[in-house]
């Protein structure tokens, strides 16, 4: 039995509150800056209460109409590009990893473990390491400024393959034997048995991979040169002027708030499945 100590409970809550404030304060400042005019944002000290330009700033950010330097692409279109990219990467990683793990665990073929370890070793080769040859292949295939070029090089995932393999190894052999006795084909066994058992793991991986795809910066920076293919993370960078040009920080901050909404929404909507997929032991 755990003894409840009022003093320890107080300090535990105090630490949690301080942690929340540290994380939330920059987000609050970003939101406040997105509700003021550019002149009010750059003044010292900046106002700490909401302003009157909220609707106008978010309207300009979403639908375009900026007057400063940098990209003038509507943030709404950038968010659509980011959404398509993130969904394709997340769903593609899960689908390929499921099939790869299924083949490695349930099929007997020459050099099966060699193939698995070859996939596993790629964990040491992130995109940043193989960025130049990958860019060369994408460029030679004419896939620059396309959804294919943005997503296909990022779809394969050794981590997800490893996680699904470890999960499949915990599936009782009796299920496999029962499916074989019922005359189920390998793919029938995959769709009717393994996929339903993998729902929580798939949900947890979807959240992680969606955020990974949404926050991609380096790869889109290389393969996109046209404004209509900028994801929102690249758009924020392109809005920030260099040199003596004046940055419209109120619009930039409004864009940053809009860019945070989809990942936060995915985490909130799938929080239950995400936590269950990470800690559930009743496999």
Secondary structure by P-SEA (a helix, b strand, c coil): cbbbbaaaaaaaaaaaaaaaaaaaaaaaaaaaaaacccccccccccccccccaaaaaaaaaaccccccccccccaaaaaaaaaaaaaaaaaaaaaaaaaaaaaaccccccaaaaaaaaaaaccccccccaaaaaaaaaaaaccccccccccccccccaaaaaaaaaaaaaccaaaaaaaaaacccaaaaaaacccccaaaaaaaaaaaaaaaaaaccccccccccccccccaaaaaaaaccccccccaaaaaaaaaaaaacaaaaaaaaaaaaaaaaaccccc
